Amino acid sequence: SGVIGLGVIWAMTRLGIDRAGVLAVAGGLSVGLGFGVKEVFSNFISGLWLLIEGSVRPGEVLILDGEACEVLRLDLRAATLRRASDNAELVVPNQSFFTATTTTYTRSDRLRCCNLEVSAPSSRTPVEMMALLEAIAASHPQVVAHPPPQAVLLSFSPDSNSYRLTFSIGDPIRAAAVTAE
């Protein structure tokens, strides 16, 4: 390729073409091309790093933009995720796993802690209401027994009391559905 380059320069000299102008244009194009492919190379290197390190793997459940997503595929340029809320497939550049915080619910275990806040009339005592909330959560087939569901009183007034119910589920992708149920 060096011989071809020298041949092109020799031919340009013989034809009377200004080499400085051509080299300036070529330099500008190479800088522009370099900036253009920077993201491609960054995603490629990030993909290699993710595959070697194994920090993101197919089957994992991640939180992306506040929503649970399951990793379907990890390729050299991008990862394919399925968003739980609408079953959409997202193609996420690998570089984003290095530039943003990633929350995973399947790295060490699959448990996901869920919270639900409710209000109830003050006619029921807090002890009675917290026991009822814990029993309802414990009866759901996807709520795990350990750690057990726990309800706490958040605030009270003459008309109503507010409570928070905390429970864990074994399938993190179903957190929103189980909480709604």
C-alpha positions in Angstrom: 0.0 0.0 0.0 3.0 2.3 0.6 4.1 1.7 -3.1 0.6 2.7 -4.2 0.6 5.8 -2.1 4.0 6.8 -3.6 2.7 6.1 -7.1 -0.4 8.3 -6.5 1.9 11.2 -5.2 4.2 10.8 -8.2 1.2 10.8 -10.6 -0.3 13.9 -9.0 3.1 15.7 -9.4 3.3 14.7 -13.0 -0.2 16.0 -13.7 0.5 19.3 -11.9 -2.0 18.7 -9.0 -1.3 20.6 -5.8 -0.3 18.0 -3.3 -0.8 20.3 -0.3 -4.4 20.8 -1.1 -5.1 17.1 -1.7 -3.3 16.2 1.6 -5.3 18.9 3.5 -8.6 17.5 2.1 -7.5 13.9 2.9 -6.5 14.9 6.4 -9.9 16.6 7.0 -11.7 13.5 5.7 -9.7 11.2 7.9 -10.4 13.3 11.0 -14.1 13.3 10.1 -14.1 9.6 9.4 -12.3 9.0 12.7 -15.0 10.9 14.7 -17.7 9.0 12.7 -16.4 5.5 13.6 -15.4 6.3 17.1 -18.8 5.2 18.5 -18.7 2.0 16.4 -15.3 1.1 17.8 -16.3 2.1 21.3 -19.3 -0.2 21.1 -17.2 -3.0 19.6 -14.6 -2.8 22.4 -17.3 -2.5 25.0 -19.0 -5.6 23.6 -15.8 -7.6 23.8 -15.2 -6.4 27.3 -18.8 -7.4 28.4 -18.4 -10.9 26.8 -15.0 -11.4 28.5 -16.0 -10.0 31.9 -19.5 -11.4 31.9 -21.0 -8.4 33.8 -24.1 -8.5 31.6 -25.4 -11.9 30.4 -28.5 -13.2 28.6 -31.3 -13.9 31.0 -30.4 -11.2 33.4 -33.0 -8.7 34.5 -31.8 -5.1 34.4 -33.4 -1.7 35.2 -33.1 0.6 32.2 -34.7 4.1 32.4 -36.7 2.9 35.4 -38.2 -0.1 33.8 -37.4 -3.8 34.1 -35.8 -5.4 31.0 -34.6 -8.9 30.4 -31.3 -9.3 28.4 -32.1 -11.5 25.4 -28.9 -11.3 23.4 -25.5 -9.8 23.8 -23.7 -9.1 20.5 -20.4 -7.2 19.8 -22.1 -3.9 19.0 -25.3 -3.9 21.1 -27.4 -5.8 23.5 -31.0 -6.8 22.8 -33.4 -6.4 25.8 -37.1 -7.1 26.2 -38.9 -4.4 28.2 -41.4 -6.0 30.7 -44.0 -3.2 30.6 -44.8 -3.5 26.9 -42.8 -6.5 25.6 -40.8 -4.2 23.3 -37.4 -5.3 22.2 -34.7 -2.6 22.7 -31.3 -2.5 21.0 -28.9 -0.8 23.5 -25.4 0.1 22.4 -22.8 -1.8 24.6 -21.1 1.4 25.5 -24.1 2.5 27.6 -23.3 -0.3 30.1 -20.0 1.4 30.8 -21.2 5.0 30.9 -24.4 4.6 33.0 -25.2 2.8 36.3 -26.8 -0.6 35.7 -29.1 -2.1 38.3 -29.4 -5.9 38.0 -31.8 -8.1 39.9 -30.3 -11.4 38.8 -26.6 -11.1 39.5 -26.4 -12.8 42.9 -30.1 -13.8 43.3 -33.4 -13.2 41.6 -35.3 -11.7 44.6 -36.8 -8.2 44.1 -38.1 -6.2 46.9 -41.4 -4.4 46.1 -43.2 -1.6 48.0 -46.9 -0.6 47.9 -48.3 2.4 49.7 -52.0 2.4 50.7 -54.4 4.4 52.7 -57.2 3.0 54.9 -60.0 4.5 57.0 -59.0 5.2 60.6 -61.8 3.0 61.7 -59.4 0.0 61.5 -56.6 0.0 64.0 -53.0 0.2 62.6 -52.2 -3.3 64.1 -55.3 -4.8 62.4 -54.5 -3.1 59.1 -50.8 -4.1 59.0 -51.7 -7.7 59.8 -54.3 -7.7 57.0 -51.8 -6.2 54.5 -49.1 -8.8 55.4 -51.6 -11.6 55.1 -52.8 -10.5 51.7 -49.2 -10.3 50.4 -48.3 -13.6 52.0 -51.2 -15.3 50.2 -50.0 -14.2 46.7 -48.3 -17.2 45.0 -45.4 -15.1 43.7 -44.5 -13.5 47.0 -41.7 -15.4 48.8 -42.0 -16.4 52.4 -38.4 -15.3 53.4 -38.1 -12.4 53.9 -41.7 -12.2 55.1 -43.9 -9.3 53.9 -43.8 -6.4 56.3 -46.3 -3.5 56.7 -45.5 -0.2 58.5 -47.6 2.8 59.5 -46.4 5.9 57.6 -48.8 8.5 58.8 -52.1 8.9 60.5 -55.0 11.4 60.6 -58.5 11.5 62.0 -59.9 10.2 58.7 -57.3 7.8 57.3 -53.9 6.2 57.9 -51.2 5.5 55.3 -49.2 2.3 55.2 -46.3 0.9 53.3 -46.2 -2.9 52.5 -42.8 -4.3 51.6 -42.6 -7.8 50.1 -40.2 -9.8 47.9 -40.8 -11.8 44.8 -38.7 -14.4 43.0 -39.3 -13.2 39.4 -38.0 -9.6 39.1 -39.5 -9.0 35.7 -43.0 -9.4 37.2 -42.6 -6.8 40.0 -45.0 -4.3 38.6 -47.7 -6.9 37.8 -47.5 -8.6 41.2 -47.6 -5.2 43.0 -50.7 -4.2 41.0 -52.4 -7.6 41.8 
